[in-house]
Amino acid sequence: MNHRLLLTTFGAAALLAQPAAGKNRTAGTPAPRQGERPNILLFLVDDMGWQDTSEPFWKDTTPLNRTYRTPNMERMARRAVKFTDAYAASVSSPSRVSLLTGMNPAAHRVTNWTLRKDEGPDPENPVLEWPAWSVNGIAAQPGVPGTTCATPLPELLRRAGYRTSLVGKAHFGAIGTPAADPLTLGFDANIAGHAAGSPASYLGEKNFGNIPGAEQQPLNAIPDLEAYWGEDIFATEALTREAKKQIDTALMLDRPFFLYMSHYAVHVPFDRDMRYYPAYIERGLDPTEAAYAALVEGMDKSLGDLRDYLRAKGIDRNTVVIFLSDNGGLAAWGRSGRPGTQNRPLRSGKGSPLEGGIRVPMMVEWPTVADAHTHCTVPVAIYDLFPTLLEIAGTEKVRTVQRIDGQSLVPLIGGDAAIRRKRPLVWHFPNMWDAAGDGIGPYSAIRQGDWKLIYYYDTGRTMLFNLREDIFEKIDHGANPTQDKRRERMAKKLTDELKRMDAQVPRVKTTGRWCRWPDGSPYRVPRREKSGKGDGIHF
């Protein structure tokens, strides 16, 4: 089944894109040239917490803001719309697949991180059996076992005439499956993207984890950076240089570009970037915290270098720059033996549906359009970027295999303060992250307005928070009888949304029965799975 996405555009020719793979533009549609449509630089950071920056994303400056030095984020914020209530999934692959498909993880079913073919990373659970989620990730063509078939964003942009490049982390599909190679998803160029979601090493002196002459490299070794092996260079810097080359290629071809600058930073391992590490030691940070802060500052330098390069090439006024993280900051183990403190004032971190695990920094700089140096408090999600980027690119109509859950942020970017969406944001993780921490477990969650409800499948516990009054999530109204109606109403809405997206739930081992929905109603296997026929989803 094809789904048509209609967008209000800022101009350029309409595009009718089919879901089949290919490099050719729609017949009769002239290729755009530089200046006709905006370039797009999507700058994605890995595991960066909401407050891991000197640019505050809250009403107050926090101690964490004073810990880090990110002058280029500060500079960008003066020219951008800052989204203070931006969200992603709590782990990597679900967010990245949502970005490329416009789907909520409940719908695309890549609900945990991927790596090995036909194997999920979920640890054994004494109570629950995990559902058959899409352990092999995304695929642009049907019939690939263990994947979700979707029409990917880079393919649609390529058909619109954009040159599409990925530099850095991919993490869209398992080893030995199509999406382990981002070129299968519509990217014209891929530098350093593969199946793994973390680097073996950031250090050029260590060849980024590669073994010279080896027939097979370690799983997490960063590929495609052989030119920098043995050098005194950090991976963040090497990837930035490669990104500049991709910009140059697009300019040489006189085409607008979509550059997906996807840093491995600031994911573990916390290798020491010696350009910045000594200064943090001098300020009194312990070695682990200093190494992490140096990773953050090196990432910030990359952002500044690329924005400066756009200006040097004379294309900064025609380039949209989007900055965000793929999930909340790591706090489960604690970077220095203090679990749960690294995202304050937010509670918990990566892997958790509490705010520290899902709220992320996000900014959009769009010269001549963006309402610069403003804050947008409307809750938005990473899957909103799919329709947003298509609208920025000037596409009016596209057909996709998948149904799109995201909504374009273009009106918000333009400063339309009258828009206050009442739509809910939904998170779904019928899995177990391989770490212990506050709030980590199999869950579904919903935010409506100022309120957030979390439901855990292993315990049946429901948590309810008022984020406007209690961003710390210290006061749980889940058992408060005065909030019974609100809790029931939100649990029903969450259940309705999950059913609409054909979400999966775990199964209870002792009974063999599926877990109940958050509102207590029984789960029934969708008809398409009983018949063995799926709408673009293959198991």
N, C-alpha and C positions, 0 to 999 in steps of 0.2 A: 504494500500500500504506500502511495506517495502522499505526503502532506505538503500543502502549499502555505508558505509563510509570506504574509503581506506586510510591507514596511512603508512608512512615509519617509521619503528620501529628500536629501538636500540637492538633488540634481543628478546628472549623468544619465546615460541611456539605461533603460530597463533591461533586466537580464532574466531569461527563463532558463534555469540550469537544471539539467536532468541528473538523477542520482548515480548514473553509471560513471565509472572511473574514466579518466582521460585528460589530456592536456589541452585539447582544442577548445576555443571559445565557441559560444553559440553562433551558428551560421548567420552571417549578416551583421553581427555586432562588431563594430570597429574596435580595435584595441586602443584603450586609453593611453595617453602619453603623460609624462611627468607634468604635474600642474593641473591636469584635468580632474583627477580624483586625489583625495588626500593619501599620502603614505601613512602606514600604520606601524608603529613600534610598540609591540606588546612586551613589556619588561616584567617577567615573572620571577619571583624569588622563592626559594624552597625553604619551608619551615621557619619563616620569619614571623615572630610574634608581633602582635598589634602595637606593642610599646617598645620594640627593639629599634628605636630611632630617636634622634634628637628632635624630630618633628612630631609634636603631640597629635594624637588622633582621638583625644578626649577633651572635655571642657577644661581640664587642668593639666599642667605639666607634672609628670610623675617622676619618682626617683630613677626609674629605668630610662626615661627620656634624657635625664642628666648624665646617665652612664655612657651613652653612645654618642658618636660623632658622625652625623650624616648631613653635612652641609649641602650636598646636592639634592637630597630629598627636601630640605628646607627651601632651597632655591626653586625647585619645581613647584612646591606648594604655593609659592607666590603667584604662579601663573596657571594654576590648575584648580579644578573642583576636587575637594577632598571629601571622600565618602567615609564618614565616621562610623557607619553601621553597615559595613560591607562584610559578607560572609563567604566561606568556602566549605567544602567537606572537611572532616577532621583528619583525614589522611590523604596522601598524594594522588594516586591514580584516579580515584573517584572525581576529584576536582578537575584534573587534567582532561579526563574524558568528557566531563560536563562542559568544559570550555570549548572543546572541539565539536560537540554535538548539540549544545543547547538544552540538554536533557538533565533532569534531576537524577541523582544516583539511584533513587528508587525505581526509575524508569529504565535507565540504561544497564543497571544491574552489575556494573563494575564497582561493587560496593566496598572492596578492600584493595590493597595494593597488589600488583601483579609482578611476577618474575619468571617462575618456572612453568613450562607448558603443562596444562591439565592439573596443576597443583596450586592450591591456595595456601596462604601463610597462616591461616587461622589455627591457633593451638587447640589441642584436644580439650573439650569441656565435659565435666562430669554430668552435667544436666542436659545440655542441648546438643543437637545435631544441626550443623549449618546447612542452609539451602544450597542448591546448585547454582551459585551465582556465576557471572561471566569471568571465570578465573583467567582466561586468555586475553581479556581486554576488548578492544574495539576492532572492527574490520570494516573496510569500505565496500566489501563484496559479501553477498550472502553465502551461507553454506559452510562457514568456518566453525568447527565445533568449539564450544566454550567461549564464543565471542558474541558481542552485540553488533549487528550491522547497522551502520548509520552513514549518512552523507556528511563528510567532514568539512568543517569550516575552511581549511586551506584549499580544498578542492573547489569550493564555491567561489572563493576569492580568485583562484587561478583562472577559472572560466570567465571571470569578470575582467580579466586582463592583468591582474596583479602578478608580480613575481613573488613567490612565496618561499621563505627561508626559515629554517629552524637552526638555531645555534644554542647548544647546551643540552639540558636534560629533556628527554622525551617521556618515557614511562607510560606509554599508551597500550602496550601489549606484551605478552610473555615471549620468552626466547623461543624461536622456531615458529612463531606465528607472524602473519603479515605486518601487524602494526609495530613489531620490533624494529622495522625499518620505516621511519616516518615518510619516506618517499611514496609509500603505498597510500598515504592519506592526503595527497595533494600538494606536498611540499616539492618545490623545484630543486631545493638544495637542503642537505642535512649535514651539519657539522657537529659531531660529538653526541648525537642522540641515539639511544639504543634501548634495550629492554630494562636495564638496571635503573634504579631510582636514586642511587647514591654513588659518590665517587670512591674508588679505592684510595686515591691520594689526590690532593690539590697541588702537589709539588712537581714542578718540571724536573727537578733533580732526581726524582723517583719515577720519572716517565709517566706520571699520573696513574701509577699502579700497573703499567704495562711491563712485560718482561721481553726485552729485545731478543729476537730470534725464536721466540716460543711459537709453536704451531697454534696453540690455543691460549688466549689471554685470560686472566682472572675475570670473573663475571662482572665486577664493578669497575674494572679499568676503563678510563675514559678513552673512547676511540677518536681517531681522526686528528690527533694533535701531535703527530710524529715530528713535525717541524720544530717543536719546542722541547723535545726530549733532551734531557741533560742540561737544560738551561736553568738559570736562577730566575724562575718565573712562576707565578701563582696561576692556577687554572682560570680564576676569574679574569685576570689580565689577558691570558691567551685567548679566551673566548670573546672578549671585547674586541681584540684585534681582528678576529675572524668575522665578527659582526660588521665591522667597518668595511671589510672586503665585500660582504654581501650588499651593503649599501652602494658601494662603487659599481658592482655588477649591474644592479638595477638602473643606476644612472647611465651607465654605458649603453644599456638596452633601451633607454628612454621610456621606462615603464614605472608606474607606481609600484611600491613594494609593501608586502606584509612581512615584517621581520619579527619572528617570535624568539626574542632573546630570553632564554629560559636557563637561568643560572643554577648550577648545582649548589652553590652557596645559598643559604647558610647551614645546609645539612651536615650532620656528622660525616666524616671525622673532623674534629676541630684542629686541623693542621695550622701551624703558626705562620701567618702572613707577616713576615718580619718587617715589612714597610710600616706596620702599625702596632704590632704586638708589644714592642718595648715601652711605648708610651703608656699603654694601659697597665703594664706591670708597675711603672713608676707612679701611677695614680693609685696603686694599692689593690688592684684586682688580683685574684688568685690566678694561676696559670691557665686553668680551663676557661674561666670567665674572660680573661684577657685574650685568649685565642679566639673565642667566639666573637667578642667585640671587634677584633681585627678582621674577622670574616665579614661582619656587617659593614665596616668602613670600606673594605675592599670592594664589596658589592656597590656601595654608594659611589665610589670613584668610577665604576663602570657606568652607572647611570649618568654621572656628570660628563664623562668622556663621550658617550654617545650623543647626548644632547648638544654638546659643544661641536661634535662632528657634523650634526645636522645643520648647525648654524654656519660652520665653515664652508659647507657645500651649498649654502644658500637655499636650503629646503626646509628650514625649521618652521616657517610660517605655513607650510603645506604638509605638515606631518603631525599626526595625532600620537601622543605618547601616553600609554596606559601603564601604570605601576600597580602591582598587587602581589600578595603572597598566596601560596596554594593551600595553606592550612595554618592553624595556630602554632605558636612556638613550642619547642620541646620542653616538657617539664616533668615527664613521668618519672625519670630517674634523677633529675636534678643535675644541672651542669656542674655544681660544686657541692653535691651532697645535701642540698636544701630543696627537696622535691616540692613542686607546686608554687614556688615563689617567683619564678622567672617572668610570669605574665601579669603580675599585679599592676593595676587593681583587678584584673580578670582572674577568675578561678580556674585552676587546672591548665591543661595544655593539649598538645597534639594527641589525637586518639579519643578525646572526650567531647561530648556534646555541650559541656559547660563552655562559657564564653571564651575562655582561654584556648580552647581547642578549635573554634570555628570562626571567631571574629578576626579579620585580617586588615592590614593597612591597604588602602587603595586610593589612587589619584588618577585623574584624567586631564591631560593638557591638550586642548584643541584650539589653537590660535584662531581668532575671528569668530569662534562659536562658543567656546566654554565661558561660563561666567566665572572669570578667574578670581583666585584668592577667596573662594567661598567654601562653606561647609555644607554638605548635604547629609541630613540625618535620616533620610528615607532608607529603610532596610533594603539592601540589594544583594544579589547572589552571583557567584561566578558564572553560572549558566546564562545570566543576562548578557554576557559579553558576546555570545553567538549572534543574536539578532542586532545587538548594538553595532558590532563591527560590519555586519552586512549593510546596515543602514548608512554607516559612515562611508562605506565603499560605493554607495550610490545604487545598490541593487534594489529593485522594486518588488520583484517576485522571484522566489526560488521554490523548487520542489525538493523535498527531502524524504528519505525513507522513514525517518523518525518524526514523531510529534514533538514540537518545540515547547519546552516548559518556560524558557526565559522570556523576558520582556525587554524591549529596547530601552536603554538609559539615555538616549539622545535628548529627550525633553528635559530630563534632570540636568544633563550636562549643560544645556542651554540656559538653565536658570529658571525653569518654569516652576516657581514655588507653589503654584496652585495644585500641583500634582502631589497627592498623598495617597499612595496605594493602600488599599485594604486587603490586598491579596496576602495569603500566608506564605511564609517561607518554611520549607519542610526539609528535614534531614533524616536519612535512613541508613542504618548500619546493622544489618542482621548478622553480624560477624563478631569476631573478637580480635582486637589489636594485640600484637605480641608484646605487651608491656603492662605493667601494673601502675595504676595511678587513680587519682580522684575522678570518679564518674565514668571510668572506662569500663565498657561492657557492651553487649548487644542492645541497641536502642533505636527508637524513633523519636523525633522531636519536632516541634512546631513553634514558630514565633508569629503572633498576631498582635500588631500594635506594640504596646509596651510589655506584653506578657509572653512568657515562654513556658511550654510544657515539655517534659522529657518522660518517656516511658521505657522501662527496661524489661526485656523479654525473659531474662533469666530469673528475676526476682518478682516481677509484676509491680515493682515500685513505680509510683508516679511522683515527679517533682514539678513544682510550679513556682515561677519567679516573676516578680515585677522588675523588669530591667531598668525602667526609668527611675525608680526609687532605690534600687538595689543592684547596681551593676556588678557588685561583688558576689552576688548569688549566695548570700549568707542566710537569708530568710526563706525557707522552703514552705510554701503554702499548700503543699501536696496533701497534707492531712488536716488542713484547717477547714472546719465545717462551714465557716462563713464563705468559703470559696468553692463549695461543692458544685454549684451551678456552672461557674466559670470552668472548673476543671472538667466537668462532664461535657460541656459545650466544646471545649478545645480538643478533648479526646475524640469526640465524634467528628470534628472537622479534620483532625489528623488522620483518622481512619478513612474518611471519605477520600482524602487526597491520596493516600496510599493505595486504596482500591482503584482509583482512577488511573494510577500509574502501573497497575498490576505488580505491585511490590511483593517481595517474598518475605517469609518469616521463618525463623528456626523451628525445629521439631523437638518435642520433649522425648528424650530417650526411653524413659520408663514406660510411657504409654504409647509411643509411636504417633501421637497426635501433634498437629501443628499448634504452635503458640497462638494465643488469641490476639486479636487486634487491640490497640490501645484503649478502645471503648468497651472492651470485654466481649465483643461479638466474635463468633467463631470464624476462623480463616477457611476459605474454600479455594482450592487450586483453580486458577483461571482456566476457562474453557480451552483457550489456545494451547495450553500445555497438556491438557487431557487428550486433545486430538493430535498432539505432536506438531501442530502448525503454529508458527509464531509470526508476529509482525516485525520482521527484521531481527529477531533475537533467536539465536541458535545454540542449542545445548548438546 
